Every structure is written in structure tokens, then in C-alpha cells.
Amino acid sequence: MGGDSFREQLIEDSAFLKADRRLDTELVDKLILQLNRIYPQILTDKEATKFRNLDVATSVRLGELLTHLQRKGDEACREFYRALHLHVEEVYYSLPTRLRLRDSFDPLTYPRVYHQKYVMNDRTPLFFLGCFSVAMGMALLYYYSEDKVTGGSRALGMAALGLKKKAHEVLIWYTEESLMK
């Protein structure tokens, strides 16, 4: 995991871990039990019981656990990361030290994938429908030239029904003008 020791990484990740809402009581208990059962030298039964005390807020217990592991040293911190990876993979991969490590790869060897959200603008579907109606109206104007005015004027009148006020007025005006000729 890079040049940093696991202890240094845990110091850096602690604030993130304490603030992460995904680490609820159940997940913190799983982490404590994992460390206690597999590595009792890192977390004794007495310490595990203390960190699992439900009378203390989960974020406080997690903070105390992280401080305890940092005092125990690099191996204890490494085992915490293993337990976190095993039980809460999505939190593990969003840790500041994991993100920094991922981003430090050579971009030529490991090209980054950029996920871009495609947003045209904040217009509503009615705006696009209005634009389409105007384009359709213009196409009808072009198609029904002067020699076909009477048939085209009825079509233009019908096309004007779904348009906004300004476009509606233009098409109605054009229809009325062509009928008067």
C-alpha cells in the first residue's frame, strides 16, 4: 500500500471513517469481532467487549478502536484494513488513502476512466417539444410555398396548436394573410 505505513494511513483515514454513515453499529461490531477472533493479540476479549458497548455512540466507539489500533502498531492497523476490506468493501475503496493510491498510478499505464454525467441543460421536455414544433412549422412553411397556399395554410393552422404564444401568433398571422390573398 504505497510508502506509508498502515499506521500512518489509518491516522489519515480516521476522520473519514468516523464520519462515514455506512459504518453503522452492526458493521463496527463485525470489524471488532473479526479482529478479536482472528487476532486476539490485537484485540483481547476485554477490549472487544469495551468497544462493543452499545451505551456508547458508534462513532465514539469507532474512534476509540482506531486510536487503540494505532497504538498497537502497523500490524494491527493492517489487520483492521483487511477486516474493513472483507466486511465493508465500498467503504474500503472510498478511503482517502485508497483513492490517493489509485490516482497515483502512471496515467499512461493505468488510464483513468472519467464518468461524465451528460446534461444538455436544465430545460424541460416542453422546451424541446416547443423547439421541435417551431422547426416543424418552418418546414411546413417551406414545403407549402406560394402556389400551394390554401392547402398549406390549413396545415399551418393545425401546426400552430401546440406552439408557444409567439410562434403560435406568427403561424396564425401567416395563415390569415395567405387566406386573404
C-alpha positions, -999 to 999 in steps of 0.1 A, spaced: 0 0 0 25 26 -11 52 41 10 31 49 40 29 25 69 -6 11 77 -5 31 110 1 64 91 -27 55 67 -51 48 95 -43 81 111 -51 98 78 -82 77 72 -96 80 108 -116 112 103 -132 98 71 -141 65 89 -156 83 119 -178 104 96 -189 77 72 -225 68 79 -221 34 62 -202 22 93 -232 16 115 -233 -3 148 -236 -37 131 -206 -32 108 -184 -18 136 -193 -49 156 -184 -72 127 -150 -54 125 -144 -58 162 -154 -94 163 -132 -102 133 -101 -86 150 -109 -103 183 -115 -138 170 -87 -140 145 -61 -117 162 -67 -118 200 -32 -103 204 -45 -72 187 -79 -71 204 -84 -91 236 -118 -103 247 -119 -75 274 -111 -48 248 -136 -62 223 -163 -61 250 -154 -25 258 -156 -14 221 -189 -32 216 -206 -14 245 -239 -2 230 -243 25 257 -216 44 238 -223 60 204 -210 40 175 -188 69 162 -172 73 196 -165 35 199 -151 35 163 -128 65 172 -116 47 203 -110 15 183 -90 33 157 -69 51 184 -63 17 201 -52 1 168 -28 30 161 -12 24 195 -9 -13 188 12 -6 157 14 -12 120 4 -49 121 -28 -41 140 -37 -14 115 -31 -37 86 -54 -63 100 -81 -36 105 -78 -27 68 -82 -64 60 -113 -67 81 -127 -35 65 -120 -48 30 -137 -81 39 -169 -66 55 -174 -32 40 -157 -32 6 -173 0 -6 -160 20 24 -126 4 20 -123 15 -16 -135 51 -9 -109 57 19 -87 88 12 -55 67 12 -70 42 -12 -82 70 -36 -48 87 -34 -30 53 -41 -53 46 -71 -48 81 -85 -10 80 -82 -7 53 -108 10 63 -140 -18 76 -163 -1 61 -193 -1 27 -178 -34 30 -160 -56 54 -179 -83 70 -157 -119 64 -166 -139 96 -163 -176 91 -157 -193 122 -171 -229 130 -164 -244 141 -197 -267 170 -190 -278 191 -220 -292 219 -199 -319 225 -173 -347 229 -199 -379 208 -195 -392 184 -222 -418 211 -231 -390 234 -242 -377 207 -266 -412 200 -278 -417 237 -285 -384 238 -305 -395 208 -325 -429 224 -332 -412 256 -344 -389 236 -367 -419 216 -380 -437 249 -386 -408 263 -406 -405 231 -426 -442 233 -434 -438 269 -444 -411 260 -468 -429 229 -481 -462 248 -488 -448 275 -510 -469 303 -525 -486 281 -552 -500 257 -526 -510 284 -500 -546 274 -494 -539 237 -485 -508 247 -466 -525 274 -446 -548 249 -430 -519 226 -421 -501 256 -406 -531 265 -386 -532 230 -372 -494 230 -366 -498 262 -346 -519 245 -319 -490 230 -300 -467 261 -301 -458 287 -276 -476 321 -278 -451 339 -301 -447 311 -326 -485 305 -325 -492 341 -334 -467 341 -363 -482 310 -378 -518 322 -374 -508 356 -389 -492 338 -419 -523 316 -423 -547 345 -422 -526 365 -446 -524 337 -471 -562 331 -469 -569 368 -477 -549 367 -509 
